[in-house]
Amino acid sequence: MVSDQGGKANFLAELKRRGIDVPRDDHRLDALISVVKEREAEGYAYEGADASFELLARKMLHGLPEFFNVTSFRCMVERRFDANGQLKTVSEAIVKVMVEGEEKMSVAEGHGPVNALDIALRKDLGKFQSEIADMELADFKVRILNGGTEAITRVLIESHDGTGARWWTVGVSENIIDASFQALMDSIVYKLMKNRDMAGLVAAE
């Protein structure tokens, strides 16, 4: 179990379950445990976000490829009357990403800022676009970790793809949009990573 109370044996068991081998006395394992505990103290909940935990573990223990890099994003929410005089709320997101040295910009509208960001982020990832075509956001949970207008917010996102696989990712920030974006990023990177794991297994058969 991954938690702020988890010991080394628990971490090793969780890593082994994900096919990640690391010696018990490896200094990178100690560093991973420290980072997880620090992040959970900040509000991250890896028990409910297996995919985010696996990404963090693989990055710290063996490294992860940088499929793409988000250089900036902007999200706007506008409340206005439409041509029929009906009051409506429109969310628009603009995302700029670097893929293989090429900057791409995507703009999308959605039913709320998170939906708009999700659509924009997955709109044009160059050669990786076809790999995430079957991926969808299935659930979205928000928890306020402390009171007030400057409260820390934790966002959990469940994603699924055409294979039936489902995974959870987490983001934490004082800004709910930023927390959501963190979780969205993890969900896409996890999908790309698992695609490569499966491709390796197929090639080995």
C-alpha positions in Angstrom: 0.0 0.0 0.0 1.3 3.4 -0.9 0.7 5.9 1.9 2.5 8.3 4.2 2.8 5.4 6.6 4.1 2.9 4.1 7.4 1.3 4.8 10.1 -0.1 2.4 8.5 -3.5 2.2 5.2 -2.0 1.1 6.9 0.1 -1.6 8.9 -3.0 -2.9 5.6 -4.9 -3.1 3.9 -2.1 -5.0 6.8 -1.8 -7.4 7.0 -5.5 -8.0 3.3 -5.6 -8.8 4.0 -3.1 -11.5 6.9 -5.0 -12.9 9.5 -2.6 -11.5 12.5 -4.4 -10.0 14.8 -2.5 -7.7 17.2 -3.8 -5.0 16.1 -3.2 -1.4 19.3 -1.4 -0.6 19.2 0.9 -3.8 19.5 4.5 -2.8 17.0 5.4 -5.4 14.4 3.5 -3.5 15.0 5.5 -0.4 14.8 8.7 -2.5 11.4 7.6 -4.0 10.0 6.8 -0.5 11.0 10.2 0.7 9.5 12.0 -2.3 6.2 10.1 -2.0 5.9 10.9 1.7 6.7 14.6 1.0 4.1 14.8 -1.7 1.4 13.0 0.3 2.1 15.5 3.1 1.4 18.2 0.5 -2.0 16.5 -0.4 -1.2 14.0 -3.1 -3.0 10.7 -2.6 -1.1 7.9 -4.5 -3.3 5.1 -3.0 -6.1 6.4 -5.2 -3.8 7.3 -8.2 -1.9 4.2 -9.2 -0.9 5.6 -12.6 0.7 8.7 -11.1 2.6 6.6 -8.6 3.9 4.4 -11.3 5.0 7.3 -13.4 6.8 8.9 -10.5 8.5 5.5 -9.6 9.6 4.8 -13.1 10.9 8.3 -13.6 13.0 8.2 -10.4 14.2 4.6 -10.7 14.8 4.1 -14.4 13.8 7.3 -16.2 10.9 8.1 -18.5 11.1 9.4 -22.1 9.8 12.9 -22.7 7.1 12.3 -25.3 6.1 16.0 -25.3 6.6 19.1 -23.3 3.8 21.6 -22.5 5.3 25.1 -22.8 2.1 27.0 -21.7 -1.6 26.7 -21.3 -4.5 29.1 -20.8 -8.1 28.5 -19.8 -10.9 31.0 -20.0 -14.5 30.8 -18.8 -17.0 33.2 -20.3 -20.6 33.6 -19.1 -22.8 35.3 -21.8 -26.1 35.4 -23.5 -26.3 33.6 -26.8 -28.2 34.6 -30.0 -31.4 33.2 -28.5 -31.1 35.2 -25.3 -30.2 32.2 -23.3 -27.5 32.6 -20.6 -24.7 30.1 -21.2 -21.2 29.5 -19.9 -18.4 28.7 -22.4 -15.0 27.4 -21.5 -12.0 27.7 -23.9 -8.5 26.3 -23.5 -5.3 27.1 -25.4 -2.4 24.7 -25.1 1.1 25.0 -26.5 3.2 21.8 -26.7 6.6 20.9 -28.1 6.8 17.6 -29.9 10.1 16.6 -31.4 11.3 20.2 -31.4 8.1 21.4 -33.1 5.7 23.7 -31.3 2.1 23.0 -31.7 -0.9 25.1 -30.5 -4.4 23.7 -29.9 -7.6 25.6 -29.1 -10.7 23.9 -27.9 -14.1 24.6 -26.3 -15.6 22.3 -23.7 -18.3 21.7 -21.1 -16.3 23.3 -18.4 -12.6 24.3 -18.1 -11.3 20.8 -17.4 -13.1 19.3 -20.4 -11.8 22.1 -22.6 -8.2 21.5 -21.4 -8.6 17.7 -21.9 -9.7 18.2 -25.5 -7.1 20.8 -26.3 -4.2 18.8 -24.8 -5.1 15.7 -26.8 -5.9 17.6 -30.0 -2.5 17.5 -31.6 0.4 15.6 -30.2 2.1 14.9 -33.5 3.1 11.3 -34.1 1.6 10.4 -30.7 -1.9 11.5 -31.7 -3.0 8.1 -33.0 -1.9 6.4 -29.8 -4.3 8.4 -27.6 -7.3 8.4 -30.0 -9.1 5.8 -28.0 -8.4 7.4 -24.6 -11.2 9.1 -22.7 -11.7 10.9 -19.4 -14.1 8.7 -17.4 -14.4 10.4 -14.0 -13.3 13.5 -12.2 -13.1 14.0 -8.5 -12.2 17.2 -6.6 -11.4 17.5 -2.9 -10.7 20.7 -1.0 -7.9 19.9 1.5 -8.3 23.0 3.6 -10.7 25.9 3.9 -10.8 29.4 2.4 -10.5 30.8 -1.1 -6.8 29.9 -1.2 -7.4 26.3 -0.3 -5.3 23.4 -1.6 -7.2 21.3 -4.1 -6.7 17.7 -5.0 -8.0 16.4 -8.3 -8.3 12.7 -9.2 -9.0 11.7 -12.8 -10.0 8.3 -14.1 -9.2 7.5 -17.7 -9.9 4.5 -19.9 -9.0 3.4 -23.4 -10.3 1.0 -26.1 -8.6 -2.0 -24.4 -10.8 -1.6 -21.4 -7.9 -0.5 -19.2 -8.6 2.1 -16.5 -6.2 4.2 -14.5 -6.3 7.0 -12.0 -4.0 10.1 -11.8 -3.7 12.9 -9.3 -2.8 16.6 -9.3 -2.5 19.0 -6.3 -2.4 22.8 -6.4 -3.9 26.0 -5.0 -5.5 26.4 -8.4 -8.1 23.8 -9.4 -7.3 24.2 -13.1 -3.6 23.6 -12.5 -4.3 20.5 -10.3 -6.6 19.2 -13.1 -3.9 19.8 -15.7 -1.3 17.9 -13.7 -3.7 14.9 -13.6 -4.5 15.2 -17.3 -0.8 15.2 -18.2 -0.1 12.2 -16.1 -3.0 10.3 -17.7 -1.7 10.9 -21.2 1.9 10.1 -20.4 0.8 6.9 -18.6 -1.1 5.8 -21.7 1.9 6.4 -23.9 4.2 4.6 -21.5 1.8 1.5 -21.3 1.5 1.5 -25.1 5.3 0.9 -25.2 5.3 -1.7 -22.5 2.7 -3.6 -24.4 4.5 -3.1 -27.7 7.6 -4.6 -26.1 5.7 -7.7 -24.9 4.2 -8.3 -28.4 7.6 -7.9 -30.0 9.1 -10.5 -27.6 6.5 -13.2 -28.3 
